[in-house]
């Protein structure tokens, strides 16, 4: 394994210059930085992240605070974060906020007390406790949702566009009364998915009726109740856009209880391609979000932020992909 001395020898500079160049110090000439980087790339050298943090009295640990550890979407994000962090010697501590602002705040307090090197989080609701991280100078990156009133690195998915495309698909399949079950008001992803649904209705010159929309928690129980209410109306929807896979479980249960079959009776498209989505009968049409990529991109941004706290904040917006299956095709 290459050492910093090997890089210094190949680049023809001192080890101190290598350290400053790879840590982005402005005092190093650009030509020297390029020469050091080329030498490091040729040798496959990676800076010792844990050692660097220990010198700053930080733990070689990243805290990942996610909204729901049971949701496969967030599980995949966690795997992406861990894979990147592991490559450079960091450990990842997983925290589940449960969409609870108080829990999020407590986990941030713990992260500060334990001197973690950085934090990746999916912010809860419309408020966040990241001001405490900013005040201490702890690096942080937001995923899935932007941070309110904070200039920070963010990794998002264009879910408004994805929701519009999913609703367009249901309309194109001949469904006339398309409904939407989304998350709580004020949660960015829930608001965006509802907005995308309405964009599609407007484009198709379909009326947007509050009778066809329900907002509830991002959980199966809330979606079960919402679907039961919608399907019990005199003019129930004949298709549904569902905001995540946990909610889809509750929706499918409610439809089964009422003897309603997806595809044949009611078209269904849900966000997130959960492992069970294809094996069910009929297979569930989904909006597949690049969850693992969200995790890897966020981790790399965090590592860059740890190395250089003066970097300009960035917003990375990834695309989602509609996967058409039997639940959104009339049989």
VOKE-265518 format. One record per residue (C-alpha): x, y, z. Coordinates in steps of 0.2 Angstrom, whole numbers. Layout:
<atoms>
atom east X	north Y	up Z;
...
</atoms>
This chain:
<atoms>
atom east 0	north 0	up 0;
atom east 7	north 17	up -5;
atom east 12	north 29	up 9;
atom east 13	north 48	up 9;
atom east 32	north 47	up 8;
atom east 30	north 37	up -9;
atom east 19	north 51	up -16;
atom east 31	north 64	up -10;
atom east 46	north 55	up -18;
atom east 36	north 52	up -35;
atom east 30	north 70	up -35;
atom east 47	north 77	up -30;
atom east 41	north 87	up -15;
atom east 41	north 85	up 4;
atom east 28	north 75	up 14;
atom east 22	north 91	up 21;
atom east 18	north 98	up 4;
atom east 8	north 82	up -1;
atom east -2	north 84	up 15;
atom east -6	north 102	up 11;
atom east -10	north 98	up -7;
atom east -22	north 84	up -4;
atom east -31	north 94	up 10;
atom east -34	north 108	up -2;
atom east -24	north 121	up 7;
atom east -24	north 137	up -3;
atom east -5	north 140	up 1;
atom east 0	north 126	up -11;
atom east 4	north 131	up -29;
atom east -8	north 124	up -42;
atom east 5	north 116	up -52;
atom east 12	north 107	up -36;
atom east -6	north 102	up -32;
atom east -8	north 94	up -49;
atom east 8	north 85	up -48;
atom east 4	north 78	up -31;
atom east -13	north 73	up -36;
atom east -6	north 64	up -52;
atom east 7	north 55	up -41;
atom east -6	north 50	up -28;
atom east -18	north 43	up -42;
atom east -3	north 33	up -50;
atom east 1	north 25	up -34;
atom east -17	north 22	up -28;
atom east -14	north 32	up -13;
atom east -28	north 37	up -1;
atom east -26	north 49	up 13;
atom east -28	north 42	up 31;
atom east -45	north 49	up 35;
atom east -46	north 43	up 53;
atom east -28	north 49	up 57;
atom east -32	north 66	up 50;
atom east -48	north 67	up 60;
atom east -39	north 62	up 76;
atom east -27	north 76	up 74;
atom east -42	north 88	up 74;
atom east -49	north 78	up 89;
atom east -63	north 71	up 79;
atom east -69	north 53	up 78;
atom east -67	north 44	up 62;
atom east -86	north 42	up 62;
atom east -100	north 48	up 51;
atom east -118	north 50	up 59;
atom east -132	north 45	up 47;
atom east -149	north 52	up 53;
atom east -163	north 45	up 42;
atom east -182	north 46	up 43;
atom east -187	north 28	up 44;
atom east -175	north 14	up 45;
atom east -189	north 1	up 40;
atom east -191	north 10	up 23;
atom east -180	north 1	up 10;
atom east -177	north 18	up 2;
atom east -168	north 24	up 17;
atom east -159	north 7	up 19;
atom east -152	north 8	up 2;
atom east -146	north 26	up 6;
atom east -138	north 20	up 21;
atom east -129	north 6	up 11;
atom east -122	north 19	up -1;
atom east -116	north 30	up 13;
atom east -107	north 15	up 22;
atom east -99	north 9	up 6;
atom east -90	north 25	up 2;
atom east -86	north 29	up 20;
atom east -78	north 12	up 23;
atom east -67	north 14	up 8;
atom east -58	north 29	up 17;
atom east -58	north 21	up 35;
atom east -74	north 29	up 42;
atom east -87	north 20	up 52;
atom east -106	north 25	up 50;
atom east -118	north 26	up 65;
atom east -136	north 24	up 60;
atom east -149	north 35	up 68;
atom east -168	north 34	up 65;
atom east -178	north 50	up 68;
atom east -195	north 42	up 64;
atom east -200	north 59	up 57;
atom east -199	north 66	up 74;
atom east -190	north 83	up 76;
atom east -186	north 80	up 94;
atom east -177	north 64	up 91;
atom east -168	north 72	up 76;
atom east -162	north 85	up 88;
atom east -156	north 73	up 101;
atom east -146	north 63	up 89;
atom east -138	north 79	up 83;
atom east -133	north 83	up 101;
atom east -126	north 66	up 103;
atom east -116	north 68	up 86;
atom east -109	north 84	up 93;
atom east -105	north 77	up 110;
atom east -96	north 62	up 102;
atom east -86	north 73	up 90;
atom east -91	north 64	up 74;
atom east -82	north 70	up 58;
atom east -99	north 74	up 50;
atom east -117	north 71	up 48;
atom east -129	north 66	up 34;
atom east -147	north 68	up 37;
atom east -164	north 68	up 29;
atom east -172	north 83	up 38;
atom east -188	north 81	up 48;
atom east -203	north 91	up 42;
atom east -201	north 110	up 40;
atom east -189	north 113	up 54;
atom east -171	north 106	up 58;
atom east -158	north 107	up 72;
atom east -143	north 108	up 60;
atom east -140	north 126	up 66;
atom east -131	north 117	up 81;
atom east -120	north 108	up 68;
atom east -116	north 124	up 59;
atom east -112	north 133	up 75;
atom east -99	north 120	up 80;
atom east -92	north 119	up 62;
atom east -97	north 100	up 60;
atom east -99	north 95	up 41;
atom east -116	north 90	up 36;
atom east -126	north 85	up 20;
atom east -144	north 84	up 18;
atom east -152	north 70	up 8;
atom east -170	north 68	up 1;
atom east -176	north 85	up 7;
atom east -167	north 102	up 7;
atom east -163	north 110	up 24;
atom east -174	north 125	up 28;
atom east -164	north 141	up 29;
atom east -147	north 133	up 27;
atom east -134	north 134	up 14;
atom east -128	north 117	up 13;
atom east -124	north 102	up 2;
atom east -140	north 93	up -3;
atom east -144	north 77	up -13;
atom east -162	north 76	up -20;
atom east -172	north 67	up -32;
atom east -184	north 77	up -44;
atom east -199	north 69	up -37;
atom east -211	north 82	up -44;
atom east -207	north 77	up -61;
atom east -207	north 59	up -57;
atom east -225	north 60	up -50;
atom east -231	north 69	up -65;
atom east -224	north 56	up -76;
atom east -232	north 42	up -66;
atom east -249	north 51	up -66;
atom east -247	north 54	up -85;
atom east -244	north 35	up -87;
atom east -260	north 31	up -77;
atom east -270	north 43	up -88;
atom east -263	north 36	up -104;
atom east -269	north 19	up -98;
atom east -287	north 25	up -98;
atom east -290	north 28	up -80;
atom east -302	north 42	up -78;
atom east -302	north 46	up -59;
atom east -284	north 46	up -54;
atom east -281	north 49	up -35;
atom east -266	north 53	up -24;
atom east -261	north 47	up -7;
atom east -246	north 57	up -1;
atom east -237	north 61	up 15;
atom east -239	north 75	up 28;
atom east -241	north 93	up 23;
atom east -225	north 103	up 25;
atom east -214	north 88	up 21;
atom east -205	north 93	up 4;
atom east -206	north 76	up -4;
atom east -225	north 74	up 0;
atom east -228	north 91	up -6;
atom east -218	north 89	up -22;
atom east -227	north 72	up -26;
atom east -244	north 80	up -24;
atom east -238	north 95	up -35;
atom east -232	north 83	up -49;
atom east -249	north 74	up -48;
atom east -258	north 90	up -51;
atom east -246	north 95	up -65;
atom east -251	north 80	up -74;
atom east -270	north 82	up -71;
atom east -268	north 100	up -77;
atom east -259	north 95	up -93;
atom east -272	north 82	up -97;
atom east -286	north 95	up -93;
atom east -293	north 84	up -80;
atom east -301	north 92	up -64;
atom east -291	north 92	up -48;
atom east -303	north 87	up -34;
atom east -298	north 86	up -16;
atom east -310	north 71	up -14;
atom east -297	north 61	up -23;
atom east -282	north 66	up -12;
atom east -277	north 61	up 5;
atom east -263	north 66	up 16;
atom east -256	north 55	up 30;
atom east -241	north 49	up 38;
atom east -228	north 40	up 28;
atom east -233	north 23	up 35;
atom east -244	north 8	up 30;
atom east -257	north 11	up 44;
atom east -261	north 29	up 38;
atom east -262	north 24	up 20;
atom east -273	north 9	up 24;
atom east -286	north 21	up 31;
atom east -284	north 34	up 17;
atom east -287	north 21	up 4;
atom east -302	north 14	up 13;
atom east -309	north 31	up 14;
atom east -306	north 35	up -5;
atom east -313	north 18	up -11;
atom east -329	north 20	up 0;
atom east -334	north 36	up -9;
atom east -349	north 36	up -21;
atom east -337	north 40	up -35;
atom east -321	north 32	up -29;
atom east -304	north 34	up -39;
atom east -300	north 21	up -52;
atom east -281	north 24	up -50;
atom east -270	north 29	up -37;
atom east -253	north 37	up -35;
atom east -245	north 32	up -19;
atom east -231	north 42	up -11;
atom east -219	north 28	up -5;
atom east -218	north 9	up -3;
atom east -223	north 8	up 15;
atom east -239	north 17	up 11;
atom east -242	north 5	up -4;
atom east -242	north -9	up 8;
atom east -257	north -1	up 17;
atom east -266	north 3	up 1;
atom east -264	north -15	up -6;
atom east -271	north -21	up 10;
atom east -286	north -10	up 10;
atom east -290	north -14	up -9;
atom east -289	north -33	up -5;
atom east -301	north -31	up 10;
atom east -314	north -22	up -2;
atom east -311	north -35	up -16;
atom east -303	north -23	up -28;
atom east -289	north -30	up -39;
atom east -275	north -18	up -44;
atom east -274	north -16	up -63;
atom east -291	north -23	up -67;
atom east -301	north -12	up -55;
atom east -289	north 1	up -49;
atom east -272	north 6	up -57;
atom east -258	north 8	up -44;
atom east -241	north 17	up -46;
atom east -231	north 19	up -30;
atom east -214	north 27	up -26;
atom east -199	north 16	up -23;
atom east -195	north -1	up -30;
atom east -196	north -12	up -14;
atom east -190	north -30	up -15;
atom east -208	north -36	up -14;
atom east -215	north -25	up -28;
atom east -211	north -37	up -42;
atom east -216	north -53	up -34;
atom east -234	north -48	up -29;
atom east -249	north -52	up -40;
atom east -250	north -42	up -51;
atom east -233	north -34	up -50;
atom east -232	north -17	up -43;
atom east -228	north -2	up -55;
atom east -216	north 9	up -46;
atom east -206	north 25	up -47;
atom east -188	north 19	up -44;
atom east -178	north 32	up -35;
atom east -159	north 30	up -36;
atom east -157	north 28	up -17;
atom east -140	north 19	up -17;
atom east -133	north 33	up -28;
atom east -140	north 46	up -16;
atom east -130	north 38	up -2;
atom east -114	north 37	up -12;
atom east -115	north 55	up -18;
atom east -120	north 62	up -1;
atom east -105	north 53	up 7;
atom east -93	north 59	up -6;
atom east -99	north 77	up -3;
atom east -98	north 75	up 16;
atom east -80	north 69	up 14;
atom east -76	north 84	up 3;
atom east -84	north 95	up 16;
atom east -74	north 88	up 30;
atom east -58	north 91	up 20;
atom east -62	north 108	up 15;
atom east -76	north 117	up 25;
atom east -75	north 133	up 14;
atom east -82	north 123	up -2;
atom east -96	north 131	up -10;
atom east -112	north 122	up -6;
atom east -120	north 112	up -20;
atom east -137	north 104	up -24;
atom east -137	north 88	up -33;
atom east -153	north 83	up -41;
atom east -155	north 65	up -48;
atom east -168	north 58	up -59;
atom east -181	north 44	up -55;
atom east -187	north 30	up -67;
atom east -205	north 24	up -70;
atom east -205	north 5	up -70;
atom east -222	north -1	up -78;
atom east -229	north -17	up -72;
atom east -246	north -26	up -71;
atom east -254	north -15	up -57;
atom east -255	north 0	up -69;
atom east -261	north -9	up -84;
atom east -279	north -14	up -87;
atom east -282	north -33	up -89;
</atoms>
